[in-house]
Amino acid sequence: MSLRLRSTNRKKFKTAKKKLSDSIPYLVWKKFPKKYKLDPDNAVGKQIWVAGTSQKDYWKVRKYHKEGSPKFPEGGITAFNERGEVIRIFYEEAILHPKPD
């Protein structure tokens, strides 16, 4: 889930709010250039931009969970940052980072 609910509303990048069945809100990417779409077969190790975070925040994909995986019935991503923090998010919350290191 998104760490913060800070919307992005730029010409090429836009987020939108969604809710889980228990009404917990989170942000997803609704508009972004196709070249930033995350490829599940080549995701591990890629830097991503998580919806709701600053573009200055860099997260790296540790694991890409397929649909039906335990704890990820709809699929998802486990990622970490340079501080060692770990997040678990839905696919639609992540895109390739436009400014990777």
N, CA and C of each residue as an Amber inpcrd file, in Angstrom:
protein
   303
   0.8330000  -1.1700000   0.0000000   0.0000000   0.0000000   0.0000000
   0.8780000   1.2340000   0.0000000   0.3300000   2.3130000  -0.4500000
   1.0960000   3.5490000  -0.5280000   1.5240000   3.9910000   0.8630000
   2.7170000   4.5170000   0.9360000   3.2340000   4.9990000   2.2020000
   2.5560000   6.2960000   2.6130000   2.2600000   7.1330000   1.6250000
   1.5810000   8.4050000   1.8530000   0.5670000   8.5770000   0.7420000
  -0.4810000   9.2950000   1.0010000  -1.4700000   9.5380000  -0.0470000
  -1.2610000  10.9350000  -0.6250000  -0.1190000  11.1170000  -1.2640000
   0.2120000  12.3820000  -1.9100000   0.0430000  12.1820000  -3.4130000
  -1.0060000  12.7600000  -3.9670000  -1.3040000  12.5750000  -5.3870000
  -0.2660000  13.2410000  -6.2770000  -0.0830000  12.6580000  -7.4530000
   0.7600000  13.2410000  -8.4920000  -0.1640000  13.6520000  -9.6240000
  -0.0610000  14.9030000 -10.0430000  -0.9070000  15.3970000 -11.1200000
  -0.0470000  16.2480000 -12.0470000   0.7140000  15.5720000 -12.8880000
   1.5830000  16.2400000 -13.8550000   1.0820000  15.9240000 -15.2490000
   1.6530000  16.5670000 -16.2240000   1.2130000  16.3520000 -17.6030000
   1.3060000  14.8850000 -18.0060000   2.4230000  14.2400000 -17.6930000
   2.6380000  12.8510000 -18.1220000   2.4020000  11.8180000 -17.0210000
   2.3710000  12.2280000 -15.7750000   2.2310000  11.2950000 -14.6550000
   1.0650000  11.7090000 -13.7640000   0.0950000  10.7930000 -13.5960000
  -1.0560000  11.0740000 -12.7350000  -1.4110000   9.8360000 -11.9200000
  -1.8090000  10.1000000 -10.6660000  -2.2700000   9.0210000  -9.8010000
  -3.7560000   9.2140000  -9.5070000  -4.3770000   8.1520000  -9.0310000
  -5.7800000   8.1970000  -8.6230000  -5.9400000   7.3670000  -7.3530000
  -6.9290000   7.7130000  -6.5540000  -7.1820000   7.0020000  -5.3100000
  -8.0760000   5.8010000  -5.5610000  -7.7520000   4.6860000  -4.9190000
  -8.5580000   3.4730000  -4.9230000  -8.7840000   3.0660000  -3.4840000
  -9.7370000   2.1770000  -3.2650000  -9.9800000   1.6770000  -1.9130000
 -10.0760000   0.1610000  -1.9290000  -9.5400000  -0.4380000  -0.8760000
  -9.7040000  -1.8700000  -0.6830000 -11.1380000  -2.1340000  -0.2370000
 -11.5210000  -3.3820000  -0.2010000 -12.8820000  -3.7290000   0.2010000
 -13.2140000  -3.2450000   1.6130000 -12.2020000  -3.0940000   2.4610000
 -12.4520000  -2.5930000   3.8130000 -12.2480000  -1.0780000   3.9020000
 -12.3270000  -0.3930000   2.7600000 -12.2990000   1.0670000   2.6440000
 -10.9540000   1.7090000   2.9440000  -9.8750000   0.9660000   2.9540000
  -8.5530000   1.5540000   3.1520000  -8.1070000   2.1570000   1.8240000
  -7.8330000   3.4930000   1.7860000  -7.4410000   4.1260000   0.5210000
  -5.9640000   3.9020000   0.1850000  -5.6730000   3.8620000  -1.1060000
  -4.2940000   3.8230000  -1.5930000  -4.2660000   4.4490000  -2.9770000
  -3.0750000   4.7990000  -3.4540000  -2.9360000   5.4480000  -4.7570000
  -2.3980000   4.4780000  -5.7960000  -2.8630000   4.6420000  -7.0330000
  -2.3860000   3.8440000  -8.1610000  -2.0130000   4.7900000  -9.2950000
  -1.1810000   4.3120000 -10.2050000  -0.8260000   5.0950000 -11.3880000
  -1.9350000   4.9600000 -12.4190000  -2.4810000   6.0840000 -12.8620000
  -3.5310000   6.0940000 -13.8800000  -3.0130000   6.5490000 -15.2330000
  -1.9820000   7.4000000 -15.2280000  -1.4300000   7.8990000 -16.4850000
   0.0860000   8.0030000 -16.3450000   0.7910000   7.3930000 -17.3010000
   2.2490000   7.4810000 -17.3560000   2.6830000   6.9850000 -18.7230000
   3.8550000   7.4320000 -19.2170000   4.3410000   6.9470000 -20.5120000
   4.5450000   5.4250000 -20.4850000   4.1770000   4.7580000 -21.5580000
   4.2500000   3.2920000 -21.6300000   5.6380000   2.7400000 -21.3390000
   6.6760000   3.5030000 -21.6480000   8.0330000   2.9940000 -21.4250000
   8.3500000   2.7850000 -19.9430000   7.5060000   3.3000000 -19.0440000
   7.7190000   3.1330000 -17.6050000   6.8950000   1.9880000 -17.0120000
   6.2010000   1.2360000 -17.8540000   5.4270000   0.0880000 -17.3680000
   6.4010000  -0.9890000 -16.8940000   6.1280000  -1.5360000 -15.7430000
   6.9850000  -2.5500000 -15.1410000   6.7070000  -3.9160000 -15.7690000
   7.7500000  -4.5800000 -16.2520000   7.6390000  -5.8990000 -16.8710000
   7.8640000  -6.9560000 -15.7900000   6.8610000  -7.7920000 -15.5070000
   7.0020000  -8.7780000 -14.4280000   8.1430000  -9.7700000 -14.6350000
   8.4700000 -10.0700000 -15.8710000   9.5430000 -11.0360000 -16.1340000
  10.9320000 -10.4430000 -15.9430000  11.0080000  -9.1240000 -15.8170000
  12.3020000  -8.4650000 -15.7060000  12.2700000  -7.3820000 -14.6280000
  11.4740000  -7.5880000 -13.5680000  11.2640000  -6.5420000 -12.5660000
  12.2890000  -6.5400000 -11.4330000  12.7370000  -7.7040000 -11.0210000
  13.6200000  -7.7890000  -9.8570000  14.8860000  -6.9750000 -10.0890000
  15.2010000  -6.1110000  -9.1250000  16.3820000  -5.2600000  -9.2080000
  16.1330000  -3.9060000  -9.8620000  14.9730000  -3.7160000 -10.4610000
  14.6570000  -2.4350000 -11.1240000  14.2410000  -1.3960000 -10.0890000
  14.6090000  -0.1440000 -10.3550000  14.1830000   0.9500000  -9.4900000
  12.7960000   1.3840000  -9.9050000  11.9420000   1.6090000  -8.9040000
  10.5580000   1.9670000  -9.1820000  10.1690000   3.2580000  -8.4710000
   9.1150000   3.8640000  -8.9830000   8.4850000   5.0180000  -8.3570000
   7.1490000   4.5170000  -7.8540000   6.9300000   4.5970000  -6.5640000
   5.7020000   4.1190000  -5.9440000   4.7010000   5.2650000  -5.8740000
   3.4840000   5.0180000  -6.3390000   2.4290000   6.0350000  -6.2810000
   2.2750000   6.5200000  -4.8440000   2.2080000   7.8300000  -4.6800000
   2.0590000   8.4050000  -3.3510000   3.3600000   8.8140000  -2.7000000
   4.4980000   8.4860000  -3.3220000   5.7930000   8.8850000  -2.7720000
   6.4110000   9.9740000  -3.6450000   7.4040000  10.6340000  -3.1170000
   8.1150000  11.6670000  -3.8620000   8.9330000  11.0320000  -4.9840000
   9.1200000  11.7760000  -6.0530000   9.9550000  11.2710000  -7.1450000
  11.4120000  11.1450000  -6.6880000  11.7520000  11.7560000  -5.5850000
  13.1080000  11.6600000  -5.0370000  13.3180000  10.3410000  -4.2900000
  12.2290000   9.6230000  -4.0020000  12.3230000   8.3390000  -3.3030000
  12.5730000   7.2220000  -4.3110000  13.6020000   6.4460000  -4.0660000
  13.9330000   5.3220000  -4.9400000  13.6710000   4.0190000  -4.2020000
  12.9120000   3.1370000  -4.8300000  12.6450000   1.8090000  -4.2990000
  13.1410000   0.8010000  -5.3210000  13.6230000  -0.3230000  -4.8600000
  14.1230000  -1.3670000  -5.7550000  13.2890000  -2.6330000  -5.5340000
  12.8820000  -3.2600000  -6.6350000  12.0570000  -4.4640000  -6.5570000
  12.8900000  -5.6300000  -6.0340000  12.4250000  -6.2230000  -4.9560000
  13.0820000  -7.4160000  -4.4020000  12.4060000  -8.6780000  -4.9350000
  11.0600000  -8.6360000  -5.0030000  10.3300000  -9.8030000  -5.4850000
   9.0470000  -9.3560000  -6.1650000   8.7220000 -10.0280000  -7.2500000
   7.4900000  -9.7760000  -8.0030000   6.5830000 -10.9700000  -7.7470000
   5.4650000 -10.7670000  -7.0730000   4.5550000 -11.8470000  -6.6900000
   3.4760000 -12.0250000  -7.7520000   3.3520000 -13.2330000  -8.2840000
   2.3320000 -13.5170000  -9.2980000   0.9540000 -13.5740000  -8.6440000
  -0.0760000 -13.3620000  -9.4610000  -1.4440000 -13.4850000  -8.9600000
  -1.6360000 -14.8630000  -8.3500000  -2.3230000 -14.8970000  -7.2160000
  -2.5730000 -16.1620000  -6.5280000  -1.4950000 -16.5520000  -5.5400000
  -0.4310000 -15.7550000  -5.4360000   0.6320000 -16.0370000  -4.4660000
   0.0870000 -15.8490000  -3.0440000   0.6480000 -16.5830000  -2.0620000
   0.2130000 -16.3770000  -0.6840000   0.3600000 -14.8980000  -0.2910000
  -0.6550000 -14.3470000   0.3240000  -0.7320000 -12.9460000   0.7540000
  -0.8480000 -11.9600000  -0.4080000  -0.8130000 -12.4540000  -1.6490000
  -0.9350000 -11.6000000  -2.8270000  -1.9290000 -12.2100000  -3.8200000
  -3.2020000 -12.3330000  -3.4350000  -4.1570000 -12.9680000  -4.3450000
  -4.2770000 -12.2450000  -5.6880000  -4.0470000 -10.9240000  -5.6930000
  -4.1110000 -10.1510000  -6.9300000  -2.7300000  -9.8520000  -7.4940000
  -1.6980000 -10.3890000  -6.8610000  -0.3250000 -10.1200000  -7.2730000
   0.2070000  -8.8810000  -6.5840000   1.5160000  -8.7110000  -6.6010000
   2.1070000  -7.5420000  -5.9520000   3.6170000  -7.5260000  -6.0420000
   4.1970000  -6.5780000  -5.3240000   5.6370000  -6.3430000  -5.3570000
   6.1440000  -6.1540000  -3.9340000   7.3010000  -6.7330000  -3.6330000
   8.0340000  -6.4160000  -2.4140000   9.2320000  -5.5990000  -2.8570000
   9.4140000  -4.4280000  -2.2260000  10.5110000  -3.5300000  -2.6160000
  11.2050000  -2.9900000  -1.3640000  12.4130000  -2.4690000  -1.5640000
  13.1700000  -1.8670000  -0.4560000  13.8490000  -0.5960000  -0.9430000
  14.2480000   0.2490000   0.0130000  14.9570000   1.4840000  -0.3420000
  16.3640000   1.4630000   0.2530000  17.0870000   2.5620000   0.0620000
  18.4860000   2.6090000   0.5090000  18.6160000   2.5810000   2.0300000
  17.5360000   2.8800000   2.7570000  17.5500000   2.8300000   4.2230000
  17.1860000   1.4430000   4.7460000  16.8940000   0.5070000   3.8230000
  16.5600000  -0.8540000   4.2140000  15.0870000  -1.0550000   4.5500000
  14.2700000  -0.0430000   4.3550000  12.8350000  -0.1670000   4.6100000
  12.2190000  -1.0500000   3.5250000  11.2640000  -1.8610000   3.9060000
  10.6120000  -2.7760000   2.9740000   9.1290000  -2.4290000   2.8820000
   8.5970000  -2.4730000   1.6500000   7.1650000  -2.2680000   1.4460000
   6.6250000  -3.3940000   0.5800000   5.3470000  -3.6620000   0.7490000
   4.6360000  -4.6170000  -0.1020000   3.4680000  -3.8580000  -0.7090000
   3.4090000  -3.8370000  -2.0320000   2.4230000  -3.0190000  -2.7310000
   1.7630000  -3.8010000  -3.8600000   0.6660000  -3.2610000  -4.3780000
   0.0020000  -3.8430000  -5.5350000   0.7580000  -3.4490000  -6.8030000
   0.6060000  -4.2480000  -7.8800000   1.2560000  -3.9490000  -9.1640000
   0.9890000  -2.5210000  -9.6150000  -0.2790000  -2.1180000  -9.5360000
  -0.6830000  -0.8320000 -10.0850000  -0.1590000   0.3700000  -9.3040000
   0.5370000   0.1270000  -8.2140000   1.1360000   1.2100000  -7.4360000
   2.5620000   1.5360000  -7.8880000   3.1410000   0.7590000  -8.7980000
   4.5370000   0.9420000  -9.1710000   4.7360000   1.0900000 -10.6710000
   5.6540000   1.9740000 -11.0360000   6.1320000   2.0920000 -12.4100000
   7.6490000   2.1860000 -12.3530000   8.3070000   1.9570000 -13.4790000
   9.7650000   2.1580000 -13.5140000  10.0660000   3.5990000 -13.1690000
  11.1220000   3.8270000 -12.4240000  11.4720000   5.1910000 -12.0220000
  11.9800000   5.9610000 -13.2360000  11.4500000   7.1760000 -13.4810000
  11.8710000   7.9450000 -14.6580000  13.3230000   8.4210000 -14.5900000
  13.8930000   8.4570000 -13.3780000  15.2810000   8.9240000 -13.2260000
  16.0760000   7.9120000 -12.3990000  16.3470000   6.7170000 -12.9400000
  17.0800000   5.7320000 -12.1520000  18.5340000   6.1470000 -11.9630000
  19.1400000   5.6480000 -10.8750000  20.5640000   5.9370000 -10.6030000
  21.4410000   5.3000000 -11.6400000
